[in-house]
Amino acid sequence: MVRGPSVKVQHLLPLAAVVLLYIVPTEPEVVASIAECLDFFLHQTPPNIPGILEKGEIQDQNRYKPICQTLNDKRTFMTLYDTLNKIPLFSAAKYRGDGGKRPMPDWKIEPQLEQSGHNGNMKSQKKPKRENKEKNKNENINCNNQARDQDYRNNQSFDRGHLFPSSYGSDQIEKMSTFTLTNIVPQQHKFNTGRWNRMENCVKCVLNKFCINNNEKIEGFIIIGALPSNSSLNNRINMLRE
């Protein structure tokens, strides 16, 4: 198991380990229990977070929501989301090597955090070029329980910082799915492109070198989390502890 170093600006906690695993297809959605997303954890065992996630049970189910992140009906990773602070507590994923070039997709949200009736796929929040009710429907979802793209627009101080990095996705669907705001925390630009980026690359090097299965292929798990603070972006999104 590899544990990343602590940092001054934000405390982000990467972990990695080897495991042999296959993913069972299931119906995608914001799920009722973290037990429905166990394929993204080593030995199907989620971390223990006192007062939040204990022995696989979420302690405050009104506040913390498990999301089996899904794009184009494919589950790609898992997030435990804090609807009060509007940031992910952690994102967990199976790592199988870097699947190529970083995409530039639209930023997405999880409509099921706001209202039922959606099919479970994350939705684009791209601002439409012209007025059109159908094209505007995702832009106009009231994001009371999650961050929205508008919170970051025209803000030069903070990046949309990935927890599960796009560079860890094994194919283009996995890479594009990381661009959901339920996988994002506000990060100072210098930190995001500096120390955090170097730590992402360092952990990936360890995974590529040491997480090799019996078929000589890369297989490992990562869990990347963030600690909240008392500060907020736009009086909505927690800024993380310094």
C-alpha angles and dihedrals in degrees: 000000000000120000118196121227122263117254135209102231099043131001105230117173118207120186131181137186142160123255140152111233145150126207119237114216112241139164109285120234148116091288131221095229137026086232088079091064101044094121089082095061132079108261085356088282118135121210121270113242111179112238092006112050117010124172089343094307122118108228098204107033093177092061106031118056126189113220124194093206108229133185124175088356091301120120108223109168142340131252132189103210129202106215092189097054091030094225133102117260088208144335121219127196146162112250118215102162135287109303099205141269122018110253125221103221129160118274112259141205135202107247093191089069087067106034141356125245099069121118096238100257117125113250132223119250093197111152107242119238093225138021111277125146094215094048092044097053096096093040090054098050107120104239099207094147103037144032119276132209091249089065090067102036117113090006109128097178101063133045128208094255118205121224094189098040123227088228089065094059114112095211139011095271091054091046094049092046091062089069093081117117089228085070093048136094126182109261128181107250095237091051094045094051094036128036096006092050091049091050091051090052093046093052090046090054090053091049092049093049104039109021099080123142130213090273090058091250129127113261127161145128132243130194115188121183144171135217116226126228137194094265127090142196113236088349087285114073125056113244097210128241120296 
